[in-house]
């Protein structure tokens, strides 16, 4: 994330993750980010790795916080994979 001039670059995804997609929600002033974790530690991002979701507060940007618990994440992942 950066300011409008492209300066003050700041990470918003956790280490060892790949940003897959994002959506800005004006009402909550947040960016909702879909990430892929290098869950098997092979330093590659593949469909075998876990997908997670984080929220970043635009007013106070920092590395996003996970917003979905493990069980719900697994169920969402099944739905997303089956919808392709």
C-alpha positions in Angstrom: 0.0 0.0 0.0 1.3 3.5 -0.7 0.1 7.1 -0.7 -1.3 8.6 -3.9 2.2 9.8 -4.9 3.4 6.2 -4.8 5.6 6.9 -1.8 5.6 5.4 1.8 5.2 1.9 0.5 3.9 -0.4 3.3 3.3 -4.2 3.4 -0.3 -5.1 4.1 -0.1 -8.9 3.6 1.6 -11.2 6.1 5.0 -12.7 5.3 5.1 -15.8 3.0 1.8 -14.9 1.4 0.7 -14.0 -2.1 -2.0 -11.4 -2.8 -4.7 -12.9 -4.9 -7.4 -10.3 -5.0 -8.7 -7.3 -3.0 -11.9 -5.3 -2.6 -12.2 -1.8 -1.0 -15.2 -1.3 1.2 -15.9 2.5 1.6 -18.4 2.0 4.5 -15.8 0.2 6.7 -12.8 2.1 5.3 -11.2 -1.3 4.8 -9.5 -3.4 2.1 -10.5 -7.0 2.1 -7.7 -9.1 0.7 -7.6 -12.7 -0.4 -4.2 -14.3 0.1 -2.5 -17.6 -0.5 -0.2 -18.8 2.3 2.9 -20.9 1.6 1.4 -23.4 4.0 3.7 -26.3 3.0 6.8 -24.1 3.3 8.2 -25.0 -0.2 8.6 -21.3 -1.1 6.1 -21.8 -4.0 2.5 -20.7 -4.2 0.3 -23.5 -5.6 -3.3 -24.6 -5.4 -2.2 -27.0 -2.5 -1.5 -24.0 -0.3 -4.2 -22.5 2.0 -6.3 -19.5 1.0 -7.1 -16.9 3.7 -8.8 -13.5 4.0 -7.5 -10.5 5.8 -8.8 -7.0 6.4 -6.7 -3.8 6.3 -7.8 -0.5 7.8 -7.0 2.2 5.3 -6.9 4.9 7.9 -4.3 3.0 9.9 -2.7 0.7 7.3 -0.7 -2.2 8.7 -0.4 -5.9 7.9 -4.0 -7.2 7.6 -5.6 -9.3 10.3 -7.2 -12.6 9.5 -11.0 -12.3 9.5 -12.2 -15.9 9.3 -11.6 -18.7 11.8 -10.0 -22.0 10.6 -13.2 -24.1 10.3 -15.1 -21.4 8.3 -12.0 -20.8 6.1 -11.8 -24.5 5.2 -15.5 -24.6 4.2 -15.1 -21.4 2.1 -12.0 -22.9 0.4 -14.0 -26.0 -0.6 -16.7 -23.7 -2.1 -14.2 -21.6 -4.0 -12.3 -24.5 -5.4 -15.5 -26.3 -6.5 -16.8 -23.1 -8.2 -14.0 -23.0 -10.7 
